Every structure is written in structure tokens, then in C-alpha cells.
């Protein structure tokens, strides 16, 4: 692993910390995940077990969930409200 130092405006740092916090992550972990996702696109998938998950893998993982929502007949607004409610409960 290598280290990178970022210099951010304080407002950007605060907003990123808030986004990370909403996901239960530290700023460092949140930024690391964003960078790893960007580094590995569909054409250059990681080959080791410890490599970060690529966006394509997320699509594959979420396929059954998307299918379930599609089969439920729920509208996008209803799904968004359901997910927001579930997130807020945690």
C-alpha cells in the first residue's frame, strides 16, 4: 500500500466527513474506497482477493436486489422512500 496526502479546502473536508459519517466510515476509509473504485474500471478488474471491489462487481451483487424491486411493482419513489426509512432506522 502507498500513502497519499491530500490538501482540501476546509469546507470540502467537512462535507466529505459528513458523507463518510452517513455511511459509518471515517474520512480516510471513505476517500480510500472512492479512489479504489475509480482506479478499477470494468476493463481492469483486480485479480487478487485483497483488491478493492470494482463497480461491475457491485452491479453483479445488486442484480438480485434490483430484480426483486422490479418484480415488486414498486415505483422508484416508493423504493427510495423505503430505503431512506430503513437507513434512518439504523
PyMOL Python script that loads the backbone (N, CA, C, O; Angstrom):
from pymol import cmd

cmd.read_pdbstr("""\
ATOM      1  N   UNK A   1       0.844  -1.178   0.000  1.00  0.00           N
ATOM      2  CA  UNK A   1       0.000   0.000   0.000  1.00  0.00           C
ATOM      3  C   UNK A   1       0.888   1.240   0.000  1.00  0.00           C
ATOM      4  O   UNK A   1       1.980   1.238   0.569  1.00  0.00           O
ATOM      5  N   UNK A   2       0.418   2.264  -0.627  1.00  0.00           N
ATOM      6  CA  UNK A   2       1.143   3.524  -0.600  1.00  0.00           C
ATOM      7  C   UNK A   2       0.263   4.580   0.052  1.00  0.00           C
ATOM      8  O   UNK A   2      -0.952   4.418   0.169  1.00  0.00           O
ATOM      9  N   UNK A   3       0.897   5.653   0.468  1.00  0.00           N
ATOM     10  CA  UNK A   3       0.172   6.740   1.132  1.00  0.00           C
ATOM     11  C   UNK A   3       0.155   7.960   0.232  1.00  0.00           C
ATOM     12  O   UNK A   3       1.099   8.217  -0.515  1.00  0.00           O
ATOM     13  N   UNK A   4      -0.937   8.706   0.317  1.00  0.00           N
ATOM     14  CA  UNK A   4      -1.099   9.939  -0.438  1.00  0.00           C
ATOM     15  C   UNK A   4      -1.615  10.996   0.526  1.00  0.00           C
ATOM     16  O   UNK A   4      -2.482  10.712   1.352  1.00  0.00           O
ATOM     17  N   UNK A   5      -1.100  12.187   0.429  1.00  0.00           N
ATOM     18  CA  UNK A   5      -1.565  13.285   1.260  1.00  0.00           C
ATOM     19  C   UNK A   5      -2.403  14.217   0.401  1.00  0.00           C
ATOM     20  O   UNK A   5      -1.982  14.620  -0.683  1.00  0.00           O
ATOM     21  N   UNK A   6      -3.583  14.555   0.886  1.00  0.00           N
ATOM     22  CA  UNK A   6      -4.476  15.476   0.182  1.00  0.00           C
ATOM     23  C   UNK A   6      -4.553  16.791   0.931  1.00  0.00           C
ATOM     24  O   UNK A   6      -4.554  16.822   2.161  1.00  0.00           O
ATOM     25  N   UNK A   7      -4.617  17.863   0.185  1.00  0.00           N
ATOM     26  CA  UNK A   7      -4.849  19.181   0.767  1.00  0.00           C
ATOM     27  C   UNK A   7      -6.197  19.638   0.234  1.00  0.00           C
ATOM     28  O   UNK A   7      -6.369  19.860  -0.964  1.00  0.00           O
ATOM     29  N   UNK A   8      -7.160  19.774   1.158  1.00  0.00           N
ATOM     30  CA  UNK A   8      -8.520  20.120   0.781  1.00  0.00           C
ATOM     31  C   UNK A   8      -8.954  21.409   1.460  1.00  0.00           C
ATOM     32  O   UNK A   8      -8.517  21.704   2.573  1.00  0.00           O
ATOM     33  N   UNK A   9      -9.807  22.175   0.803  1.00  0.00           N
ATOM     34  CA  UNK A   9     -10.417  23.308   1.494  1.00  0.00           C
ATOM     35  C   UNK A   9     -11.226  22.775   2.679  1.00  0.00           C
ATOM     36  O   UNK A   9     -11.796  21.687   2.594  1.00  0.00           O
ATOM     37  N   UNK A  10     -11.282  23.513   3.760  1.00  0.00           N
ATOM     38  CA  UNK A  10     -11.957  23.019   4.958  1.00  0.00           C
ATOM     39  C   UNK A  10     -13.426  22.686   4.705  1.00  0.00           C
ATOM     40  O   UNK A  10     -13.949  21.738   5.291  1.00  0.00           O
ATOM     41  N   UNK A  11     -14.092  23.441   3.851  1.00  0.00           N
ATOM     42  CA  UNK A  11     -15.494  23.153   3.550  1.00  0.00           C
ATOM     43  C   UNK A  11     -15.633  21.809   2.829  1.00  0.00           C
ATOM     44  O   UNK A  11     -16.553  21.044   3.116  1.00  0.00           O
ATOM     45  N   UNK A  12     -14.735  21.525   1.907  1.00  0.00           N
ATOM     46  CA  UNK A  12     -14.766  20.235   1.204  1.00  0.00           C
ATOM     47  C   UNK A  12     -14.501  19.101   2.183  1.00  0.00           C
ATOM     48  O   UNK A  12     -15.167  18.066   2.136  1.00  0.00           O
ATOM     49  N   UNK A  13     -13.533  19.294   3.065  1.00  0.00           N
ATOM     50  CA  UNK A  13     -13.244  18.259   4.063  1.00  0.00           C
ATOM     51  C   UNK A  13     -14.460  17.992   4.927  1.00  0.00           C
ATOM     52  O   UNK A  13     -14.793  16.835   5.185  1.00  0.00           O
ATOM     53  N   UNK A  14     -15.122  19.032   5.373  1.00  0.00           N
ATOM     54  CA  UNK A  14     -16.294  18.868   6.232  1.00  0.00           C
ATOM     55  C   UNK A  14     -17.403  18.117   5.516  1.00  0.00           C
ATOM     56  O   UNK A  14     -18.021  17.221   6.092  1.00  0.00           O
ATOM     57  N   UNK A  15     -17.660  18.475   4.264  1.00  0.00           N
ATOM     58  CA  UNK A  15     -18.717  17.796   3.507  1.00  0.00           C
ATOM     59  C   UNK A  15     -18.379  16.321   3.305  1.00  0.00           C
ATOM     60  O   UNK A  15     -19.249  15.456   3.412  1.00  0.00           O
ATOM     61  N   UNK A  16     -17.114  16.041   3.012  1.00  0.00           N
ATOM     62  CA  UNK A  16     -16.691  14.650   2.827  1.00  0.00           C
ATOM     63  C   UNK A  16     -16.797  13.867   4.133  1.00  0.00           C
ATOM     64  O   UNK A  16     -17.191  12.701   4.135  1.00  0.00           O
ATOM     65  N   UNK A  17     -16.440  14.519   5.251  1.00  0.00           N
ATOM     66  CA  UNK A  17     -16.581  13.853   6.555  1.00  0.00           C
ATOM     67  C   UNK A  17     -18.051  13.515   6.841  1.00  0.00           C
ATOM     68  O   UNK A  17     -18.355  12.449   7.376  1.00  0.00           O
ATOM     69  N   UNK A  18     -18.950  14.424   6.481  1.00  0.00           N
ATOM     70  CA  UNK A  18     -20.379  14.180   6.683  1.00  0.00           C
ATOM     71  C   UNK A  18     -20.850  12.995   5.833  1.00  0.00           C
ATOM     72  O   UNK A  18     -21.579  12.129   6.316  1.00  0.00           O
ATOM     73  N   UNK A  19     -20.428  12.964   4.568  1.00  0.00           N
ATOM     74  CA  UNK A  19     -20.802  11.844   3.697  1.00  0.00           C
ATOM     75  C   UNK A  19     -20.253  10.536   4.248  1.00  0.00           C
ATOM     76  O   UNK A  19     -20.950   9.521   4.264  1.00  0.00           O
ATOM     77  N   UNK A  20     -19.020  10.561   4.693  1.00  0.00           N
ATOM     78  CA  UNK A  20     -18.404   9.354   5.260  1.00  0.00           C
ATOM     79  C   UNK A  20     -19.165   8.918   6.506  1.00  0.00           C
ATOM     80  O   UNK A  20     -19.458   7.735   6.679  1.00  0.00           O
ATOM     81  N   UNK A  21     -19.481   9.872   7.369  1.00  0.00           N
ATOM     82  CA  UNK A  21     -20.200   9.564   8.603  1.00  0.00           C
ATOM     83  C   UNK A  21     -21.554   8.942   8.352  1.00  0.00           C
ATOM     84  O   UNK A  21     -21.963   8.040   9.083  1.00  0.00           O
ATOM     85  N   UNK A  22     -22.264   9.406   7.328  1.00  0.00           N
ATOM     86  CA  UNK A  22     -23.565   8.839   6.986  1.00  0.00           C
ATOM     87  C   UNK A  22     -23.449   7.379   6.579  1.00  0.00           C
ATOM     88  O   UNK A  22     -24.412   6.618   6.669  1.00  0.00           O
ATOM     89  N   UNK A  23     -22.264   6.999   6.131  1.00  0.00           N
ATOM     90  CA  UNK A  23     -22.018   5.612   5.723  1.00  0.00           C
ATOM     91  C   UNK A  23     -21.314   4.819   6.815  1.00  0.00           C
ATOM     92  O   UNK A  23     -20.968   3.652   6.626  1.00  0.00           O
ATOM     93  N   UNK A  24     -21.107   5.461   7.957  1.00  0.00           N
ATOM     94  CA  UNK A  24     -20.448   4.784   9.067  1.00  0.00           C
ATOM     95  C   UNK A  24     -18.958   4.590   8.840  1.00  0.00           C
ATOM     96  O   UNK A  24     -18.365   3.648   9.366  1.00  0.00           O
ATOM     97  N   UNK A  25     -18.350   5.477   8.060  1.00  0.00           N
ATOM     98  CA  UNK A  25     -16.930   5.363   7.722  1.00  0.00           C
ATOM     99  C   UNK A  25     -16.160   6.574   8.210  1.00  0.00           C
ATOM    100  O   UNK A  25     -16.727   7.645   8.424  1.00  0.00           O
ATOM    101  N   UNK A  26     -14.866   6.389   8.382  1.00  0.00           N
ATOM    102  CA  UNK A  26     -14.000   7.535   8.640  1.00  0.00           C
ATOM    103  C   UNK A  26     -13.746   8.220   7.299  1.00  0.00           C
ATOM    104  O   UNK A  26     -13.971   7.630   6.242  1.00  0.00           O
ATOM    105  N   UNK A  27     -13.282   9.448   7.347  1.00  0.00           N
ATOM    106  CA  UNK A  27     -12.964  10.170   6.121  1.00  0.00           C
ATOM    107  C   UNK A  27     -11.909   9.410   5.327  1.00  0.00           C
ATOM    108  O   UNK A  27     -12.003   9.305   4.104  1.00  0.00           O
ATOM    109  N   UNK A  28     -10.917   8.887   6.015  1.00  0.00           N
ATOM    110  CA  UNK A  28      -9.822   8.185   5.335  1.00  0.00           C
ATOM    111  C   UNK A  28     -10.314   6.950   4.584  1.00  0.00           C
ATOM    112  O   UNK A  28      -9.932   6.721   3.436  1.00  0.00           O
ATOM    113  N   UNK A  29     -11.156   6.165   5.231  1.00  0.00           N
ATOM    114  CA  UNK A  29     -11.681   4.949   4.593  1.00  0.00           C
ATOM    115  C   UNK A  29     -12.596   5.324   3.425  1.00  0.00           C
ATOM    116  O   UNK A  29     -12.549   4.694   2.369  1.00  0.00           O
ATOM    117  N   UNK A  30     -13.417   6.338   3.617  1.00  0.00           N
ATOM    118  CA  UNK A  30     -14.327   6.790   2.556  1.00  0.00           C
ATOM    119  C   UNK A  30     -13.533   7.223   1.324  1.00  0.00           C
ATOM    120  O   UNK A  30     -13.852   6.813   0.208  1.00  0.00           O
ATOM    121  N   UNK A  31     -12.512   8.039   1.515  1.00  0.00           N
ATOM    122  CA  UNK A  31     -11.700   8.505   0.387  1.00  0.00           C
ATOM    123  C   UNK A  31     -10.932   7.355  -0.255  1.00  0.00           C
ATOM    124  O   UNK A  31     -10.776   7.313  -1.475  1.00  0.00           O
ATOM    125  N   UNK A  32     -10.456   6.425   0.561  1.00  0.00           N
ATOM    126  CA  UNK A  32      -9.753   5.269   0.013  1.00  0.00           C
ATOM    127  C   UNK A  32     -10.682   4.464  -0.896  1.00  0.00           C
ATOM    128  O   UNK A  32     -10.289   4.062  -1.991  1.00  0.00           O
ATOM    129  N   UNK A  33     -11.898   4.231  -0.447  1.00  0.00           N
ATOM    130  CA  UNK A  33     -12.849   3.463  -1.255  1.00  0.00           C
ATOM    131  C   UNK A  33     -13.200   4.183  -2.550  1.00  0.00           C
ATOM    132  O   UNK A  33     -13.300   3.556  -3.605  1.00  0.00           O
ATOM    133  N   UNK A  34     -13.386   5.499  -2.474  1.00  0.00           N
ATOM    134  CA  UNK A  34     -13.668   6.259  -3.686  1.00  0.00           C
ATOM    135  C   UNK A  34     -12.520   6.142  -4.682  1.00  0.00           C
ATOM    136  O   UNK A  34     -12.741   5.934  -5.875  1.00  0.00           O
ATOM    137  N   UNK A  35     -11.302   6.275  -4.189  1.00  0.00           N
ATOM    138  CA  UNK A  35     -10.133   6.198  -5.060  1.00  0.00           C
ATOM    139  C   UNK A  35      -9.990   4.810  -5.664  1.00  0.00           C
ATOM    140  O   UNK A  35      -9.688   4.679  -6.850  1.00  0.00           O
ATOM    141  N   UNK A  36     -10.202   3.774  -4.860  1.00  0.00           N
ATOM    142  CA  UNK A  36     -10.083   2.404  -5.362  1.00  0.00           C
ATOM    143  C   UNK A  36     -11.147   2.097  -6.406  1.00  0.00           C
ATOM    144  O   UNK A  36     -10.857   1.443  -7.408  1.00  0.00           O
ATOM    145  N   UNK A  37     -12.364   2.555  -6.188  1.00  0.00           N
ATOM    146  CA  UNK A  37     -13.422   2.330  -7.167  1.00  0.00           C
ATOM    147  C   UNK A  37     -13.083   3.005  -8.491  1.00  0.00           C
ATOM    148  O   UNK A  37     -13.299   2.438  -9.563  1.00  0.00           O
ATOM    149  N   UNK A  38     -12.552   4.214  -8.406  1.00  0.00           N
ATOM    150  CA  UNK A  38     -12.200   4.942  -9.620  1.00  0.00           C
ATOM    151  C   UNK A  38     -11.023   4.289 -10.343  1.00  0.00           C
ATOM    152  O   UNK A  38     -10.957   4.304 -11.572  1.00  0.00           O
ATOM    153  N   UNK A  39     -10.101   3.720  -9.580  1.00  0.00           N
ATOM    154  CA  UNK A  39      -8.900   3.131 -10.174  1.00  0.00           C
ATOM    155  C   UNK A  39      -9.202   1.865 -10.962  1.00  0.00           C
ATOM    156  O   UNK A  39      -8.497   1.552 -11.921  1.00  0.00           O
ATOM    157  N   UNK A  40     -10.235   1.137 -10.571  1.00  0.00           N
ATOM    158  CA  UNK A  40     -10.539  -0.142 -11.213  1.00  0.00           C
ATOM    159  C   UNK A  40     -11.854  -0.053 -11.956  1.00  0.00           C
ATOM    160  O   UNK A  40     -12.924  -0.180 -11.361  1.00  0.00           O
ATOM    161  N   UNK A  41     -11.773   0.163 -13.244  1.00  0.00           N
ATOM    162  CA  UNK A  41     -12.994   0.184 -14.034  1.00  0.00           C
ATOM    163  C   UNK A  41     -13.265  -1.212 -14.572  1.00  0.00           C
ATOM    164  O   UNK A  41     -12.549  -2.153 -14.228  1.00  0.00           O
ATOM    165  N   UNK A  42     -14.264  -1.360 -15.391  1.00  0.00           N
ATOM    166  CA  UNK A  42     -14.660  -2.678 -15.894  1.00  0.00           C
ATOM    167  C   UNK A  42     -13.574  -3.336 -16.732  1.00  0.00           C
ATOM    168  O   UNK A  42     -13.538  -4.563 -16.826  1.00  0.00           O
ATOM    169  N   UNK A  43     -12.700  -2.568 -17.333  1.00  0.00           N
ATOM    170  CA  UNK A  43     -11.674  -3.134 -18.206  1.00  0.00           C
ATOM    171  C   UNK A  43     -10.455  -3.622 -17.433  1.00  0.00           C
ATOM    172  O   UNK A  43      -9.701  -4.450 -17.944  1.00  0.00           O
ATOM    173  N   UNK A  44     -10.248  -3.140 -16.239  1.00  0.00           N
ATOM    174  CA  UNK A  44      -9.055  -3.528 -15.477  1.00  0.00           C
ATOM    175  C   UNK A  44      -9.449  -4.010 -14.095  1.00  0.00           C
ATOM    176  O   UNK A  44      -9.146  -3.367 -13.090  1.00  0.00           O
ATOM    177  N   UNK A  45     -10.116  -5.126 -14.053  1.00  0.00           N
ATOM    178  CA  UNK A  45     -10.604  -5.674 -12.785  1.00  0.00           C
ATOM    179  C   UNK A  45      -9.451  -6.239 -11.975  1.00  0.00           C
ATOM    180  O   UNK A  45      -8.532  -6.830 -12.542  1.00  0.00           O
ATOM    181  N   UNK A  46      -9.482  -6.072 -10.671  1.00  0.00           N
ATOM    182  CA  UNK A  46      -8.441  -6.627  -9.816  1.00  0.00           C
ATOM    183  C   UNK A  46      -8.448  -8.157  -9.877  1.00  0.00           C
ATOM    184  O   UNK A  46      -9.489  -8.778 -10.091  1.00  0.00           O
ATOM    185  N   UNK A  47      -7.282  -8.740  -9.689  1.00  0.00           N
ATOM    186  CA  UNK A  47      -7.198 -10.194  -9.779  1.00  0.00           C
ATOM    187  C   UNK A  47      -6.899 -10.853  -8.437  1.00  0.00           C
ATOM    188  O   UNK A  47      -6.981 -12.078  -8.342  1.00  0.00           O
ATOM    189  N   UNK A  48      -6.560 -10.103  -7.406  1.00  0.00           N
ATOM    190  CA  UNK A  48      -6.261 -10.700  -6.115  1.00  0.00           C
ATOM    191  C   UNK A  48      -7.464 -10.582  -5.193  1.00  0.00           C
ATOM    192  O   UNK A  48      -8.316  -9.710  -5.368  1.00  0.00           O
ATOM    193  N   UNK A  49      -7.520 -11.465  -4.216  1.00  0.00           N
ATOM    194  CA  UNK A  49      -8.626 -11.445  -3.262  1.00  0.00           C
ATOM    195  C   UNK A  49      -8.673 -10.157  -2.463  1.00  0.00           C
ATOM    196  O   UNK A  49      -9.755  -9.697  -2.097  1.00  0.00           O
ATOM    197  N   UNK A  50      -7.528  -9.573  -2.188  1.00  0.00           N
ATOM    198  CA  UNK A  50      -7.480  -8.374  -1.354  1.00  0.00           C
ATOM    199  C   UNK A  50      -7.717  -7.097  -2.138  1.00  0.00           C
ATOM    200  O   UNK A  50      -7.770  -6.017  -1.550  1.00  0.00           O
ATOM    201  N   UNK A  51      -7.860  -7.195  -3.448  1.00  0.00           N
ATOM    202  CA  UNK A  51      -8.047  -5.998  -4.264  1.00  0.00           C
ATOM    203  C   UNK A  51      -9.428  -5.411  -4.003  1.00  0.00           C
ATOM    204  O   UNK A  51     -10.352  -6.136  -3.633  1.00  0.00           O
ATOM    205  N   UNK A  52      -9.573  -4.101  -4.193  1.00  0.00           N
ATOM    206  CA  UNK A  52     -10.868  -3.470  -3.978  1.00  0.00           C
ATOM    207  C   UNK A  52     -11.906  -3.983  -4.972  1.00  0.00           C
ATOM    208  O   UNK A  52     -11.565  -4.497  -6.037  1.00  0.00           O
ATOM    209  N   UNK A  53     -13.168  -3.836  -4.608  1.00  0.00           N
ATOM    210  CA  UNK A  53     -14.260  -4.270  -5.453  1.00  0.00           C
ATOM    211  C   UNK A  53     -14.511  -3.239  -6.543  1.00  0.00           C
ATOM    212  O   UNK A  53     -14.566  -2.040  -6.269  1.00  0.00           O
ATOM    213  N   UNK A  54     -14.661  -3.699  -7.762  1.00  0.00           N
ATOM    214  CA  UNK A  54     -14.903  -2.785  -8.874  1.00  0.00           C
ATOM    215  C   UNK A  54     -16.388  -2.495  -9.001  1.00  0.00           C
ATOM    216  O   UNK A  54     -17.207  -3.236  -8.458  1.00  0.00           O
ATOM    217  N   UNK A  55     -16.757  -1.411  -9.721  1.00  0.00           N
ATOM    218  CA  UNK A  55     -18.176  -1.095  -9.903  1.00  0.00           C
ATOM    219  C   UNK A  55     -18.948  -2.237 -10.550  1.00  0.00           C
ATOM    220  O   UNK A  55     -20.117  -2.446 -10.226  1.00  0.00           O
ATOM    221  N   UNK A  56     -18.329  -2.967 -11.442  1.00  0.00           N
ATOM    222  CA  UNK A  56     -19.020  -4.074 -12.094  1.00  0.00           C
ATOM    223  C   UNK A  56     -19.404  -5.145 -11.077  1.00  0.00           C
ATOM    224  O   UNK A  56     -20.481  -5.733 -11.176  1.00  0.00           O
ATOM    225  N   UNK A  57     -18.554  -5.397 -10.123  1.00  0.00           N
ATOM    226  CA  UNK A  57     -18.872  -6.386  -9.100  1.00  0.00           C
ATOM    227  C   UNK A  57     -20.077  -5.943  -8.283  1.00  0.00           C
ATOM    228  O   UNK A  57     -20.899  -6.776  -7.903  1.00  0.00           O
ATOM    229  N   UNK A  58     -20.199  -4.649  -8.005  1.00  0.00           N
ATOM    230  CA  UNK A  58     -21.362  -4.151  -7.285  1.00  0.00           C
ATOM    231  C   UNK A  58     -22.621  -4.408  -8.101  1.00  0.00           C
ATOM    232  O   UNK A  58     -23.647  -4.805  -7.547  1.00  0.00           O
ATOM    233  N   UNK A  59     -22.554  -4.187  -9.413  1.00  0.00           N
ATOM    234  CA  UNK A  59     -23.709  -4.452 -10.266  1.00  0.00           C
ATOM    235  C   UNK A  59     -24.108  -5.916 -10.183  1.00  0.00           C
ATOM    236  O   UNK A  59     -25.295  -6.236 -10.122  1.00  0.00           O
ATOM    237  N   UNK A  60     -23.125  -6.804 -10.181  1.00  0.00           N
ATOM    238  CA  UNK A  60     -23.410  -8.227 -10.096  1.00  0.00           C
ATOM    239  C   UNK A  60     -24.032  -8.590  -8.742  1.00  0.00           C
ATOM    240  O   UNK A  60     -24.970  -9.384  -8.675  1.00  0.00           O
ATOM    241  N   UNK A  61     -23.509  -8.008  -7.683  1.00  0.00           N
ATOM    242  CA  UNK A  61     -24.013  -8.283  -6.337  1.00  0.00           C
ATOM    243  C   UNK A  61     -25.446  -7.763  -6.176  1.00  0.00           C
ATOM    244  O   UNK A  61     -26.286  -8.419  -5.560  1.00  0.00           O
ATOM    245  N   UNK A  62     -25.713  -6.590  -6.730  1.00  0.00           N
ATOM    246  CA  UNK A  62     -27.020  -5.968  -6.558  1.00  0.00           C
ATOM    247  C   UNK A  62     -28.071  -6.460  -7.545  1.00  0.00           C
ATOM    248  O   UNK A  62     -29.240  -6.097  -7.422  1.00  0.00           O
ATOM    249  N   UNK A  63     -27.683  -7.278  -8.521  1.00  0.00           N
ATOM    250  CA  UNK A  63     -28.635  -7.750  -9.539  1.00  0.00           C
ATOM    251  C   UNK A  63     -29.869  -8.403  -8.927  1.00  0.00           C
ATOM    252  O   UNK A  63     -30.980  -8.084  -9.351  1.00  0.00           O
ATOM    253  N   UNK A  64     -29.733  -9.307  -7.943  1.00  0.00           N
ATOM    254  CA  UNK A  64     -30.943  -9.908  -7.361  1.00  0.00           C
ATOM    255  C   UNK A  64     -31.820  -8.894  -6.632  1.00  0.00           C
ATOM    256  O   UNK A  64     -33.046  -9.011  -6.638  1.00  0.00           O
ATOM    257  N   UNK A  65     -31.198  -7.907  -6.009  1.00  0.00           N
ATOM    258  CA  UNK A  65     -31.964  -6.876  -5.304  1.00  0.00           C
ATOM    259  C   UNK A  65     -32.755  -6.053  -6.313  1.00  0.00           C
ATOM    260  O   UNK A  65     -33.943  -5.790  -6.123  1.00  0.00           O
ATOM    261  N   UNK A  66     -32.083  -5.650  -7.388  1.00  0.00           N
ATOM    262  CA  UNK A  66     -32.766  -4.876  -8.432  1.00  0.00           C
ATOM    263  C   UNK A  66     -33.925  -5.677  -9.030  1.00  0.00           C
ATOM    264  O   UNK A  66     -35.003  -5.135  -9.274  1.00  0.00           O
ATOM    265  N   UNK A  67     -33.694  -6.964  -9.261  1.00  0.00           N
ATOM    266  CA  UNK A  67     -34.735  -7.830  -9.823  1.00  0.00           C
ATOM    267  C   UNK A  67     -35.923  -7.901  -8.874  1.00  0.00           C
ATOM    268  O   UNK A  67     -37.074  -7.840  -9.305  1.00  0.00           O
ATOM    269  N   UNK A  68     -35.641  -8.029  -7.583  1.00  0.00           N
ATOM    270  CA  UNK A  68     -36.715  -8.076  -6.594  1.00  0.00           C
ATOM    271  C   UNK A  68     -37.546  -6.810  -6.584  1.00  0.00           C
ATOM    272  O   UNK A  68     -38.774  -6.866  -6.521  1.00  0.00           O
ATOM    273  N   UNK A  69     -36.870  -5.654  -6.646  1.00  0.00           N
ATOM    274  CA  UNK A  69     -37.600  -4.390  -6.696  1.00  0.00           C
ATOM    275  C   UNK A  69     -38.433  -4.294  -7.971  1.00  0.00           C
ATOM    276  O   UNK A  69     -39.580  -3.846  -7.947  1.00  0.00           O
ATOM    277  N   UNK A  70     -37.837  -4.722  -9.090  1.00  0.00           N
ATOM    278  CA  UNK A  70     -38.552  -4.684 -10.363  1.00  0.00           C
ATOM    279  C   UNK A  70     -39.803  -5.555 -10.314  1.00  0.00           C
ATOM    280  O   UNK A  70     -40.869  -5.148 -10.777  1.00  0.00           O
ATOM    281  N   UNK A  71     -39.668  -6.745  -9.754  1.00  0.00           N
ATOM    282  CA  UNK A  71     -40.802  -7.668  -9.669  1.00  0.00           C
ATOM    283  C   UNK A  71     -41.846  -7.213  -8.659  1.00  0.00           C
ATOM    284  O   UNK A  71     -43.003  -7.627  -8.737  1.00  0.00           O
ATOM    285  N   UNK A  72     -41.452  -6.365  -7.713  1.00  0.00           N
ATOM    286  CA  UNK A  72     -42.399  -5.903  -6.694  1.00  0.00           C
ATOM    287  C   UNK A  72     -43.442  -4.954  -7.264  1.00  0.00           C
ATOM    288  O   UNK A  72     -44.524  -4.799  -6.696  1.00  0.00           O
ATOM    289  N   UNK A  73     -43.116  -4.316  -8.394  1.00  0.00           N
ATOM    290  CA  UNK A  73     -44.043  -3.357  -8.983  1.00  0.00           C
ATOM    291  C   UNK A  73     -43.998  -1.991  -8.328  1.00  0.00           C
ATOM    292  O   UNK A  73     -44.778  -1.105  -8.676  1.00  0.00           O
ATOM    293  N   UNK A  74     -43.078  -1.815  -7.372  1.00  0.00           N
ATOM    294  CA  UNK A  74     -42.957  -0.522  -6.695  1.00  0.00           C
ATOM    295  C   UNK A  74     -42.378   0.511  -7.643  1.00  0.00           C
ATOM    296  O   UNK A  74     -41.560   0.191  -8.505  1.00  0.00           O
ATOM    297  N   UNK A  75     -42.810   1.752  -7.475  1.00  0.00           N
ATOM    298  CA  UNK A  75     -42.258   2.854  -8.255  1.00  0.00           C
ATOM    299  C   UNK A  75     -40.952   3.301  -7.613  1.00  0.00           C
ATOM    300  O   UNK A  75     -40.707   3.038  -6.436  1.00  0.00           O
ATOM    301  N   UNK A  76     -40.113   3.978  -8.396  1.00  0.00           N
ATOM    302  CA  UNK A  76     -38.809   4.412  -7.908  1.00  0.00           C
ATOM    303  C   UNK A  76     -38.926   5.266  -6.648  1.00  0.00           C
ATOM    304  O   UNK A  76     -38.119   5.133  -5.728  1.00  0.00           O
ATOM    305  N   UNK A  77     -39.924   6.135  -6.606  1.00  0.00           N
ATOM    306  CA  UNK A  77     -40.117   6.994  -5.432  1.00  0.00           C
ATOM    307  C   UNK A  77     -40.423   6.163  -4.193  1.00  0.00           C
ATOM    308  O   UNK A  77     -39.947   6.477  -3.101  1.00  0.00           O
ATOM    309  N   UNK A  78     -41.214   5.107  -4.353  1.00  0.00           N
ATOM    310  CA  UNK A  78     -41.561   4.233  -3.231  1.00  0.00           C
ATOM    311  C   UNK A  78     -40.327   3.468  -2.731  1.00  0.00           C
ATOM    312  O   UNK A  78     -40.128   3.301  -1.528  1.00  0.00           O
ATOM    313  N   UNK A  79     -39.518   3.018  -3.670  1.00  0.00           N
ATOM    314  CA  UNK A  79     -38.292   2.306  -3.305  1.00  0.00           C
ATOM    315  C   UNK A  79     -37.346   3.242  -2.566  1.00  0.00           C
ATOM    316  O   UNK A  79     -36.769   2.869  -1.544  1.00  0.00           O
ATOM    317  N   UNK A  80     -37.186   4.465  -3.085  1.00  0.00           N
ATOM    318  CA  UNK A  80     -36.315   5.445  -2.424  1.00  0.00           C
ATOM    319  C   UNK A  80     -36.802   5.744  -1.008  1.00  0.00           C
ATOM    320  O   UNK A  80     -35.995   5.847  -0.084  1.00  0.00           O
ATOM    321  N   UNK A  81     -38.107   5.882  -0.834  1.00  0.00           N
ATOM    322  CA  UNK A  81     -38.660   6.160   0.497  1.00  0.00           C
ATOM    323  C   UNK A  81     -38.411   4.978   1.427  1.00  0.00           C
ATOM    324  O   UNK A  81     -38.051   5.162   2.590  1.00  0.00           O
ATOM    325  N   UNK A  82     -38.602   3.766   0.912  1.00  0.00           N
ATOM    326  CA  UNK A  82     -38.363   2.558   1.718  1.00  0.00           C
ATOM    327  C   UNK A  82     -36.901   2.467   2.153  1.00  0.00           C
ATOM    328  O   UNK A  82     -36.611   2.172   3.312  1.00  0.00           O
ATOM    329  N   UNK A  83     -35.993   2.718   1.230  1.00  0.00           N
ATOM    330  CA  UNK A  83     -34.571   2.652   1.556  1.00  0.00           C
ATOM    331  C   UNK A  83     -34.171   3.764   2.537  1.00  0.00           C
ATOM    332  O   UNK A  83     -33.378   3.537   3.451  1.00  0.00           O
ATOM    333  N   UNK A  84     -34.716   4.942   2.340  1.00  0.00           N
ATOM    334  CA  UNK A  84     -34.424   6.053   3.264  1.00  0.00           C
ATOM    335  C   UNK A  84     -34.918   5.731   4.663  1.00  0.00           C
ATOM    336  O   UNK A  84     -34.232   5.998   5.648  1.00  0.00           O
ATOM    337  N   UNK A  85     -36.098   5.163   4.746  1.00  0.00           N
ATOM    338  CA  UNK A  85     -36.663   4.791   6.041  1.00  0.00           C
ATOM    339  C   UNK A  85     -35.794   3.740   6.735  1.00  0.00           C
ATOM    340  O   UNK A  85     -35.529   3.832   7.933  1.00  0.00           O
ATOM    341  N   UNK A  86     -35.357   2.744   5.967  1.00  0.00           N
ATOM    342  CA  UNK A  86     -34.514   1.690   6.543  1.00  0.00           C
ATOM    343  C   UNK A  86     -33.181   2.258   6.996  1.00  0.00           C
ATOM    344  O   UNK A  86     -32.678   1.885   8.056  1.00  0.00           O
ATOM    345  N   UNK A  87     -32.604   3.151   6.212  1.00  0.00           N
ATOM    346  CA  UNK A  87     -31.330   3.768   6.579  1.00  0.00           C
ATOM    347  C   UNK A  87     -31.487   4.596   7.860  1.00  0.00           C
ATOM    348  O   UNK A  87     -30.629   4.546   8.741  1.00  0.00           O
ATOM    349  N   UNK A  88     -32.562   5.344   7.960  1.00  0.00           N
ATOM    350  CA  UNK A  88     -32.784   6.209   9.117  1.00  0.00           C
ATOM    351  C   UNK A  88     -33.031   5.410  10.394  1.00  0.00           C
ATOM    352  O   UNK A  88     -32.762   5.902  11.489  1.00  0.00           O
ATOM    353  N   UNK A  89     -33.537   4.188  10.267  1.00  0.00           N
ATOM    354  CA  UNK A  89     -33.770   3.348  11.436  1.00  0.00           C
ATOM    355  C   UNK A  89     -32.464   2.892  12.062  1.00  0.00           C
ATOM    356  O   UNK A  89     -32.419   2.600  13.257  1.00  0.00           O
ATOM    357  N   UNK A  90     -31.410   2.829  11.276  1.00  0.00           N
ATOM    358  CA  UNK A  90     -30.110   2.378  11.793  1.00  0.00           C
ATOM    359  C   UNK A  90     -29.398   3.558  12.280  1.00  0.00           C
ATOM    360  O   UNK A  90     -28.273   3.444  12.766  1.00  0.00           O
TER     361      UNK A  90
END
""", "prot")
cmd.dss("prot")
cmd.show_as("cartoon", "prot")
cmd.util.cbc("prot")
cmd.orient("prot")
